[in-house]
Amino acid sequence: MRDVITVGIDAHSQVHAAAAVDSRGRVVAQLETGTDRSELGRMLTWVQALPVPREIAVEGAKGFGRPLTLLLLAAGEEVVDVPTHLTAHGRRTSRRRGKDDEGDAIIIARVAIREDTLPRMDAAHLNTDMKLLVDARDQLVQEQIRVRNRLHALLIGLCPGHRAVTGALTSKAALQRARVLAMKERASDPVRAHLALVAIRRLTALGKETAELGVLIATHLRQESHEHLLAIPGVGQLTAAKILGETHDARHFPSAAAFAAHAGSAPIPASSGNTTRHRLARGGNRQLNRALYTIARSQARWHPDARTYLARKRAEGKSAAEARRCLKRHLAAVVYRAMLRDLQAHEPPRPGTTAAAA
């Protein structure tokens, strides 16, 4: 049986460092390149000159390493993604002192040899369109909040008691009322009035941009049917888009438990001796966790099954917060199975991939 060569790549914005190691972790070759197209081509040529079988491990395959990862996949190479925390742990436990890109590339390769459950990259993993749209909309919403708060502060000094007239400044009508107030006070306080009018124009523009992104998100959702996911009570278009953008493809997770762990909704065992207990998971994908929390809060308010579930958990002696966490863990499995059903209903199974619906 031939020795497997593992290539570790430490990807950055301006330089990529690579190290090829054998199955014992011994370095057999190293290379450092830039990040433009010609330099990425040089990296691919170097990789293809290495003996087969081989595997490529990239830290930041969906970030700085995405262009290189796409190039490697197009050439038929197998690529896995190495999380940064595994590289950091490998650096702390290695005998190499200090930190440099060449050393990190070696550690990344050795991590890939040791960890056999690292996610394998494919086109679905690297398709970030939905995530980009949702993240962009979230940023616009956050900017709206900041500008709205600034406008409220300006109006307090400009027109005391303005909220009785304008309201919360979350609608076009409220902004129009605020504009009228600011125009009336331009003579008495020109600076505040000017800044208030600028903030109103900015809020109007942000509202239009947010609405446009909402239309684009809805269009992307319609391109591939997600009726099972959207049929879950409490899952609207924006929540579904958030889940799909962060998950990429549910088939990358072998089970509902793996998906829940990725979302940070699965409790972490913390048992010792005769004590059996679990503690709250504060890691995982926090955006996915936030989406599940949104669904849980929505269902807890009005969905009969969720309210019955929460009541049963409270009767078992759990606190209100613990009961909500149980509901969130249950919903992680529901969401996972719904995404699998959507994929199985509209796409043929991919060769070499399996997923067990828990």
Beta strands, then each sheet from edge to edge (+ up, - down):
strand 1: 5-11
strand 2: 16-21
strand 3: 27-33
strand 4: 54-59
strand 5: 79-82
strand 6: 268-269
strand 7: 278-279
sheet 1: 3+ 2- 1+ 4+ 5+
sheet 2: 6+ 7-
end
